[in-house]
Amino acid sequence: MTLPIAWKVNIDGAARGNPGPAAFAFIIQREGSPPIEENGILGVTTNNLAEYTALVRALERAAELGAQRLIIHSDSELLVKQMNGAYRVKNADIRVLHDQAKELIQRFEQVVIRHVRREQNSRADELCNQALDEGSRKRRNPYPKNDIATQNHTADDVREKALDCLRLAAKRWSKGELETHPPEAVWEELWKLLEENGIVK
């Protein structure tokens, strides 16, 4: 019995700052068809989590397309060795994605994950950087030109969410829950809200 031809997949993830603004990318190559390229922004996370996200997204997409055998190339030695059992997964966040990838792999007849040098993964790396650059532009200019209505609407939404956060904090503090909900945690929550909506950089 002839085995189906394995599809070649290249994955990459990147974070500027580690942790910092992050992105994922993957390329799926099937014989006789143009390559499928996908990338996207992940928000603030680590490089390793971005790499694993790329793996999970690629496996999900390949499964949707009906792939049976995959050869996956990654320039992350950590990811490759962890997925192949040479390294243990100690980080709890990585463990979640690692287990998700392992579960997805069960959908295929065969999945091989190989380490390649970065120059052999240049297109996936380029797609990651494209996503990061686009995300950076959106953070610098979150509103379209002359779209004052959108800007005002978003600002109103952020204001209400920030006030809700402060009201909840005040309620907890009035009950003596200062230690479990310190001002520093409230500030971090507010800052995250402002960052996500492009109010601060």
N, C-alpha and C positions, 0 to 999 in steps of 0.2 A: 504494500500500500504506500503510495507516494504522499509524503507529508506536505501540507500547504506551505507555500513560500512565506518565510518570516518577514514581517514588516519591520523596517528600520525606524527607530524612534530616537530623537535627540532631545534631551531635556536640560533646562538650566534655570537657576534661580539666583537672584542677586539682591543685596540690601546695601544701600548707601548710608553707612554709619554703623551698621551691625551691632545693635539694632538700629534701624532707620527705615526710610521709605523703601519698600521692596516690591519686586515684580517676579513673575514666573513666565516661562516660555517653553513651548515644545514644538517639534516638527515630526510629523508622521509621514513616512514615505512608503507608498504602495506601488508595486510593479504595474506599469502601464497607466498610472494616474498621477496627476500633479501633486506635489507635496502639500500637506495640510499644515499651515502654520498658525499658531494661536499664542497670544500673550495677554497679560493683564496685570493690573496693579493690586497689591495685597495690603496696602497701608503700612504701618510701622511694625516690623518684625525682624527676625534674624536671618542671616544668609542661609543657615542650615534649614530653617523652617521653610524658607522660600524654595530651596532645592527640593524638599520633600513635597511641597505643594505642587510643584511642576510634575513630579512623578505621579502623584495621585490624579491630577487633571489629565495627564496624558493617558493613563490607564483607563480612566472613565471614558475618554473620547474614543480610544481604540476599541473598547468594548461596545460602545454605541455603533461603531462602524462595522462591527462583526469580525474583528481580527481574531485569529486563532493562535498564531505564534508571533512573538515579538522579540526583537533584539534591541534593548534600550541602552543608549550611550549617555554617560554622565561624566562631567569633569570633577564631580565631588567624590573624592576618595572615601570620605566618611560615609556618605550615603550608600555607595556601592558596597563597601565592606560590611556595613550594618545590615543591608538588605540580603547579602549573601552569607550572613552569619559569622563573619570573621571578627566583628566588633559587637559588643553588647550595646544596647540602647539604654542610656542612663537618664537622659533628659525626659521629663514627663510629657512635655509638649510634643517633642519629636516622637515619642512612643505612640501617641494618638495617631499621627499621620503614618508612622511605620506600620502599625497594625491595620490601618485602613488600606494601605498599599498591598499588604500581604493578603488581605481578604479579596481585594480586586483581582489579584494575580490568579486566584482560584478559578476565575471565569475563563481563563485561557488554557489551551493545551500545553503551551510552553512559553515561559518568559525568561530571557537571559538578560542580566544587567551587567554591563561592562564599563570599566573605567577608561576614559580617553583623556588625552591632554587637551588643554583649553583651546589650542589652535585647531584641534580637530572638532571642536564644538562651537566654532566661531559664529555660525548663523544663529544658533539658539541664544548665544551671548548677545549678539546684535539685537535680536528681538526683545530681550530683557531690557537692554539700554534704551531702546525706542519707547517701551512702556514707561520706564522711569523718567525719561525726558518729557514725555507727554504729561505724566502726572505732575512733574515739577512746574510745567507751564500752567496747568490748571490751578495749582496752589497759589501761584503768583497772581493769576487773574481768574478768580473763580466765577465771575459774572460776565456775560456777553456785553459788548460795548452798547451803551445807551439803554441797557435793560434795567432801568431803575426799579420797575415794578417787581421784577424777580429778586433784585437785591434787597429791597425793602421787605418783601415777603419772607425771605430767608432770615434776615436780621430779626424780624418779629418772632419767627419760630425759635431761633437760638435764644432770644431773650426769655421766652416762656419756659424753655427747657432749663435754662440757667436758674431762673427763679424757682422752678419746681425743685431743683437740686438743693438750693439754699433753704427753701421751706422745709424740706425733708431733714436737712442737717439741723436746722433750728429745733425741729420737733424732737429729734433724737437727743440733742444736747439738753433740752429741757427735762428729759427723762434721766439725765445723768450718764448718758452713753458716750461721753467724750473720748474715753480710751478706745472703745471699739470703732468709733467713727471720728478720728482726729481731724482737725482743720486741714492738715497736710493732704489727707485722702480726698477731702472735698475739693481742695484746690486742684489736685491732679485730675479729678473728674471734670471740673469746669474747664481746665486748660485743654483736655482732650476734646471736649465739645467744641471749643473755639477753633482748635486746629482742624478738626474734621470738616468744619464748615467754612474754612478759609478765612476766618476772622483774624487769626494770628498765624505767623509762619514759624 
